[in-house]
Amino acid sequence: MSSEHASDVDPEAVEEDTAAVLFSVFGFDVVLEEAFVSFPWRAGLKRGPIALLVTFVLVFAVAAASGVSGGTVAGTAVYLALIVYGLHGIPVVGGQVPGFLEGVAGPLLDIPVLRGLVLTGSGHGDPIGHLLATLGGQTESIGHINALPADPTVPIAVYAAIPAVVLVGVGAEFALRYWREVTVDSVAEVARFGAAVAAGYVLVLFVGSFFLTMVGIRGVVLPDRYLTVVLGFAYPAVFATAGGLLVYAQQELL
């Protein structure tokens, strides 16, 4: 473009075309890049639950083939679901009824699928202290229990590979499906594919933590909800992004 014609272009207009006003707060516009706003977030959100469902099915299939049992069909399903949480690094904790729910908790505690609605993990009243203790490795002091079987017939590495491989595959499929419809100017922007999948994934894990409880030698246990939020997002984000990076390499580097 010649300098004569370049002078006719308004640089501010060009910048405005690449941005979009998301919403306003107290009269101030929250502006994001158009490429970010137009990204297929909804498609990624839908793939999160699908990836988790496939993971559950495959873990159940491997466990069934190796003879894992939780006593009853329902007990086995809950036990294997807690193992799936454990494969993401999410421990179980002893459940307790918080004070403000003691008056209404009684009837729900007798219904296995609903008792998680009135239970919280031990020490969950202090979220900052709980997370600090987790980071400091003081897991026993906050009641963390490893949900993974101690001596499984099938090596834990086989189970652990299932969610990782599924998420890499889902991330790659998602990125490949929408690669020509989105703007990816750098490797860092590939993380959007992982974040979108992770948002739907963690939502299902978090909701599930209210309906998955099991009675063991330490009483009623349920997934640690704080770590469900943290690791339930971080784990799928990392592996789904890895799948997106494979597509980035194939589309942009090869």
C-alpha positions in Angstrom: 0.0 0.0 0.0 1.4 3.4 -0.9 1.9 6.1 1.7 -0.8 8.2 -0.1 -3.4 5.6 0.4 -2.2 4.5 3.8 -2.9 8.0 5.1 -6.6 7.5 4.3 -6.9 4.7 6.8 -8.0 5.6 10.3 -6.0 3.4 12.7 -8.5 3.8 15.4 -11.3 2.4 13.2 -9.2 -0.6 12.4 -8.7 -1.3 16.2 -12.4 -0.9 16.8 -13.2 -3.4 14.1 -11.1 -6.0 16.0 -12.8 -5.4 19.3 -16.3 -6.0 20.8 -18.1 -4.5 23.8 -19.0 -7.4 26.0 -21.0 -5.5 28.7 -20.9 -2.3 30.7 -20.2 -1.8 34.3 -21.0 1.6 35.9 -20.8 3.2 32.6 -17.5 1.6 31.6 -17.5 -0.7 28.6 -15.8 -4.1 29.0 -14.1 -4.6 25.7 -12.6 -7.9 24.4 -11.1 -8.8 21.1 -13.6 -9.9 18.5 -11.6 -13.1 18.0 -12.1 -13.9 21.7 -15.8 -13.1 21.7 -16.5 -15.0 18.5 -14.6 -18.1 19.6 -16.9 -21.2 19.8 -17.0 -21.4 23.6 -20.4 -23.2 23.6 -19.1 -26.0 21.4 -16.2 -26.5 23.8 -18.6 -26.5 26.8 -20.6 -29.3 25.2 -17.5 -31.4 24.6 -16.5 -31.2 28.3 -19.4 -33.4 29.5 -18.9 -35.8 26.5 -15.3 -36.2 27.4 -16.1 -37.0 31.0 -18.9 -39.5 30.0 -16.5 -41.3 27.7 -13.9 -41.4 30.5 -16.5 -42.9 32.9 -17.5 -45.5 30.4 -14.0 -46.6 29.7 -13.0 -46.7 33.4 -16.1 -48.8 34.1 -15.3 -51.1 31.3 -11.7 -51.7 32.5 -12.9 -52.1 36.1 -15.6 -54.6 35.1 -13.1 -56.6 33.1 -10.8 -56.8 36.1 -13.6 -57.7 38.5 -13.8 -54.5 40.6 -16.9 -54.5 42.8 -18.5 -52.2 45.3 -20.9 -54.8 46.6 -24.1 -53.8 44.8 -24.6 -52.3 41.3 -25.2 -48.9 42.7 -22.3 -49.2 45.2 -20.0 -50.3 42.4 -21.1 -47.3 40.2 -20.4 -44.8 43.0 -17.1 -46.4 43.9 -15.9 -46.3 40.3 -17.1 -42.7 40.0 -15.0 -41.7 43.0 -12.0 -43.5 41.3 -12.6 -41.3 38.3 -12.3 -38.2 40.6 -9.1 -39.7 42.0 -7.6 -40.1 38.6 -7.8 -36.3 38.3 -6.0 -35.9 41.6 -9.2 -35.2 43.6 -9.3 -37.1 46.9 -12.4 -37.9 49.0 -13.0 -36.5 52.4 -15.2 -37.4 55.4 -18.6 -35.8 55.2 -20.1 -33.7 57.9 -23.3 -31.6 58.2 -22.7 -27.9 58.6 -24.4 -26.2 61.5 -26.9 -24.2 59.5 -28.2 -27.4 57.8 -28.6 -29.6 60.9 -32.3 -28.8 61.3 -33.2 -30.1 57.8 -30.4 -32.6 57.1 -32.0 -35.6 58.8 -34.4 -36.9 56.1 -31.8 -36.4 53.3 -29.1 -38.3 55.1 -31.2 -41.4 54.8 -31.2 -41.1 50.9 -27.8 -42.0 49.5 -28.2 -40.1 46.3 -29.3 -36.9 48.1 -27.2 -36.9 51.3 -24.4 -35.1 49.6 -26.6 -32.1 49.3 -26.4 -31.5 53.0 -22.8 -32.7 53.6 -19.5 -30.8 53.3 -16.0 -32.1 53.6 -14.2 -31.8 57.0 -12.4 -28.5 57.2 -14.3 -27.0 54.3 -15.5 -24.1 56.5 -12.0 -22.6 56.1 -11.4 -22.7 52.3 -8.1 -20.7 52.4 -6.7 -22.9 55.2 -7.8 -26.0 53.4 -6.1 -25.1 50.2 -3.0 -23.9 52.0 -2.8 -27.3 53.8 -3.3 -29.1 50.5 -0.4 -27.1 48.9 1.7 -27.8 52.0 1.2 -31.5 51.7 -0.7 -31.7 55.0 -3.4 -34.0 53.5 -4.0 -36.1 56.6 -4.7 -33.1 58.8 -7.5 -32.1 56.5 -8.9 -35.5 56.1 -7.9 -36.3 52.5 -8.4 -40.0 51.5 -6.9 -41.4 48.3 -9.8 -42.6 46.3 -7.7 -44.9 44.1 -7.5 -48.6 45.0 -4.3 -49.7 46.8 -3.7 -52.9 45.0 -5.7 -53.0 41.7 -5.6 -55.9 39.3 -5.1 -53.5 36.5 -2.2 -51.1 37.0 -3.3 -47.6 38.1 -1.2 -46.3 35.1 -3.8 -47.9 32.8 -6.6 -46.1 34.5 -4.7 -42.9 34.7 -4.1 -42.9 30.9 -7.9 -43.0 30.2 -8.9 -39.4 31.0 -5.6 -38.0 29.6 -6.0 -39.8 26.3 -9.7 -39.0 26.0 -9.1 -35.3 26.7 -6.2 -35.0 24.2 -8.5 -36.6 21.6 -11.4 -34.3 22.4 -9.1 -31.2 22.4 -7.7 -32.3 19.0 -11.1 -32.9 17.5 -12.5 -29.6 18.8 -9.5 -27.6 17.4 -9.5 -29.4 14.1 -13.3 -28.9 13.6 -13.1 -25.1 14.2 -9.5 -24.3 13.2 -10.5 -22.4 10.0 -13.3 -20.5 11.8 -11.1 -19.0 14.6 -8.1 -16.7 14.8 -5.0 -18.4 16.3 -2.1 -16.0 16.1 0.1 -17.7 18.6 0.7 -20.9 20.5 -0.8 -19.3 23.7 -4.1 -18.8 22.0 -4.5 -22.6 21.6 -5.3 -22.7 25.3 -8.7 -21.3 24.5 -9.7 -24.8 23.2 -8.6 -26.4 26.4 -10.3 -23.8 28.6 -13.6 -24.2 26.8 -13.6 -28.0 27.2 -12.5 -27.7 30.8 -15.4 -25.3 31.7 -18.0 -27.9 30.7 -15.9 -30.7 32.3 -15.5 -29.1 35.7 -19.2 -28.1 35.8 -20.2 -31.8 35.6 -17.6 -32.9 38.1 -18.7 -30.2 40.6 -22.4 -31.0 40.3 -21.6 -34.7 40.6 -19.8 -34.1 43.9 -23.2 -33.3 45.5 -24.7 -36.7 44.5 -21.7 -39.0 45.0 -21.2 -40.3 48.5 -20.1 -43.6 49.9 -20.1 -45.2 53.3 -16.8 -46.7 54.3 -14.7 -47.5 57.4 -14.3 -43.7 57.9 -18.0 -43.0 57.6 -19.6 -41.2 54.7 -17.1 -39.8 52.2 -17.5 -37.5 49.2 -15.2 -35.8 46.7 -13.2 -32.8 48.0 -15.2 -30.0 46.4 -12.5 -27.3 46.6 -10.1 -29.6 44.7 -12.9 -30.6 42.4 -13.1 -27.0 41.2 -9.3 -26.4 41.0 -8.2 -29.8 39.5 -11.4 -30.4 37.8 -10.7 -27.4 35.6 -6.9 -27.5 35.4 -6.6 -31.2 34.5 -8.9 -31.1 31.4 -7.5 -27.7 30.4 -4.0 -29.0 30.2 -4.8 -32.2 28.3 -7.4 -30.7 25.9 -4.9 -27.9 25.2 -2.3 -30.5 24.4 -4.7 -31.9 21.8 -5.2 -28.5 20.4 -1.4 -28.1 20.2 -1.2 -31.2 18.1 -3.5 -29.6 15.6 -1.6 -26.3 15.8 1.6 -28.2 14.9 -0.1 -30.0 12.0 -1.8 -26.9 10.6 0.8 -24.2 11.2 4.2 -25.9 11.4 4.2 -29.0 9.2 
